[in-house]
Amino acid sequence: MLGLKLLTDPRWANIAESNLEEILTDHCWCEQKAATNAITIIAYNSEHEDLVTELTDIAIEEMEHFKMVHEIIKKRGYALGRERKDDYVNQLYKFMKKDGSRNDAFIDRLLFAAMIEARSCERFRVLSQNIDDEELKKFYYDLMVSEANHYTIFLKYARKYTEKVDVDKRWSEWLEFEGNLIQSYGTKEHIHG
């Protein structure tokens, strides 16, 4: 469904589960960044009323996810650590086209968001299927469903609002780039690590 070129080795879930405080902290900050990204897209493209409405819902939902993860952190006696640098997302950001027309940049920002949501969805699936912690197994299954919806929303708007970008061709380029990039990850207790 997601079209990802390389799936995460299920053993990554063991790495994540070996340090739940770290994976939960990293995850919490990923949710905050996802909300911020949706707000940024809204701020630069407020002329698209339907996009504003739907991305406002996503931003709120991402902050609700932040709150949910933070509640799990507190309940387990962990502490929300400082925000983590997300090298994977930074590498995707470098791939994003920032030149060309305003519309070209807008479309690539939507594809950037779709790519992050697709990989997050896939990682949540791996966690939901491979960790022993029953509470987190269900939690990550529910988030997987939500992230899949977000991924399709960003792709929908890229296709709707493109002026000259061949969205399917550019999405294939994103998938190819990410497939090569993700080979360097999967060894840390981070959502994208």
C-alpha positions in Angstrom: 0.0 0.0 0.0 2.7 2.5 1.0 5.0 1.7 -2.0 8.1 1.8 0.2 11.1 0.2 -1.5 12.6 -1.3 1.7 10.6 -2.5 4.7 12.0 -2.3 8.2 13.7 -5.4 9.5 11.4 -6.6 12.3 14.4 -6.9 14.6 14.4 -3.1 14.8 11.4 -3.5 17.2 13.7 -5.3 19.6 16.1 -2.4 19.5 13.2 0.0 20.2 11.8 -2.1 23.0 15.2 -2.3 24.7 15.0 1.4 25.6 11.3 2.4 25.7 12.0 5.7 27.4 14.2 6.7 24.4 11.8 5.5 21.7 8.8 7.2 23.4 10.7 10.5 23.8 11.8 10.4 20.2 8.2 9.5 19.1 6.7 12.3 21.2 8.9 14.9 19.4 8.1 13.3 16.0 4.5 14.0 16.7 5.3 17.7 17.6 7.3 18.1 14.4 4.5 16.6 12.3 2.0 19.1 13.8 4.5 21.9 13.1 4.9 20.8 9.5 1.1 20.7 8.9 0.9 24.3 10.3 3.8 25.4 8.1 2.0 24.1 5.0 -1.2 25.9 6.1 0.7 29.2 6.7 2.2 29.2 3.2 -0.8 28.0 1.3 -3.8 29.5 3.1 -5.6 30.2 -0.1 -6.6 26.5 -0.3 -9.5 26.4 2.1 -10.0 22.6 1.9 -6.3 22.0 2.6 -6.4 24.4 5.5 -9.4 22.6 7.0 -8.0 19.1 6.6 -4.4 20.0 7.7 -5.8 21.8 10.7 -7.3 18.5 11.7 -4.0 16.7 11.1 -2.1 19.3 13.2 -4.6 18.9 16.1 -4.5 15.1 15.8 -0.6 15.1 15.8 -0.6 17.2 19.0 -3.2 14.7 20.5 -0.7 12.0 19.6 2.0 14.0 21.3 -0.2 14.2 24.4 -0.9 10.5 24.3 2.7 9.5 24.1 3.6 12.0 26.8 0.9 10.4 29.0 2.5 7.0 28.5 5.9 8.5 29.3 4.6 9.9 32.6 2.6 6.8 33.5 5.7 4.6 33.2 7.8 7.0 35.3 9.9 8.1 32.4 10.9 11.7 31.6 10.3 13.4 28.3 13.8 14.1 27.2 15.0 17.0 25.1 13.9 17.1 21.4 16.0 14.8 19.3 17.6 15.6 16.0 16.0 13.5 13.2 18.8 12.9 10.7 16.4 10.8 8.5 14.0 13.7 8.2 16.9 16.2 7.6 18.1 14.0 4.7 14.6 14.0 3.2 14.5 17.8 3.7 17.7 18.1 1.6 16.1 16.1 -1.2 13.0 18.4 -1.2 13.0 20.8 -4.2 13.1 24.4 -3.0 13.7 26.1 -6.3 11.4 26.5 -9.2 8.0 28.0 -8.8 6.1 28.5 -5.6 3.8 25.7 -6.7 6.7 23.3 -7.3 8.0 23.9 -3.8 4.4 23.5 -2.4 4.0 20.1 -4.1 7.4 18.8 -2.9 6.6 19.9 0.6 3.4 17.8 0.5 5.4 14.9 -0.9 8.0 15.3 1.9 5.2 15.2 4.4 3.7 12.1 2.7 7.0 10.3 2.8 7.5 10.9 6.5 4.0 9.7 7.3 4.4 6.6 5.1 7.6 5.6 6.9 6.2 6.4 10.3 3.1 4.3 9.5 5.4 1.4 8.4 7.5 1.7 11.6 4.4 1.7 13.8 3.3 -1.5 12.0 6.6 -3.1 12.8 6.2 -2.1 16.5 2.6 -3.2 16.7 3.5 -6.7 15.3 6.9 -7.3 17.0 7.0 -5.9 20.5 6.0 -7.8 23.6 4.5 -4.8 25.5 0.7 -5.3 25.0 -0.3 -1.7 25.8 2.2 -0.4 23.2 1.4 -3.1 20.7 -2.2 -1.8 20.6 -1.2 1.8 20.8 1.1 1.5 17.7 -1.5 -0.4 15.8 -4.0 2.5 16.3 -1.4 5.1 15.3 -0.5 3.0 12.2 -4.0 3.4 10.9 -4.0 7.2 11.6 -0.6 7.7 9.8 -1.8 5.8 6.8 -4.7 8.3 6.5 -2.3 11.3 6.8 0.0 9.9 4.1 -2.9 9.7 1.6 -4.2 13.2 2.5 -0.8 14.8 1.6 -0.7 12.8 -1.7 -4.3 13.8 -2.5 -3.5 17.5 -2.2 -0.2 17.2 -4.2 -2.3 15.7 -7.0 -5.1 18.2 -6.6 -3.0 21.4 -6.6 -0.1 20.6 -8.9 0.2 23.0 -11.8 3.0 21.3 -13.8 4.7 18.7 -11.5 4.0 15.2 -12.6 3.1 14.1 -9.0 3.3 10.3 -9.7 6.7 10.6 -11.3 8.0 12.8 -8.5 6.5 10.5 -5.9 8.4 7.6 -7.5 11.6 9.7 -7.2 10.8 10.2 -3.5 10.3 6.5 -3.0 13.6 5.7 -4.8 15.5 8.2 -2.7 14.0 7.1 0.5 14.6 3.4 -0.3 18.3 4.2 -0.6 18.3 6.5 2.4 16.6 4.1 4.8 19.3 1.5 4.3 21.4 3.6 6.7 18.8 3.5 9.4 17.1 0.9 11.6 19.8 0.5 14.3 18.7 3.0 16.9 15.7 3.3 19.2 14.3 6.2 17.2 11.1 6.1 15.1 13.2 6.9 12.0 16.6 5.7 13.4 
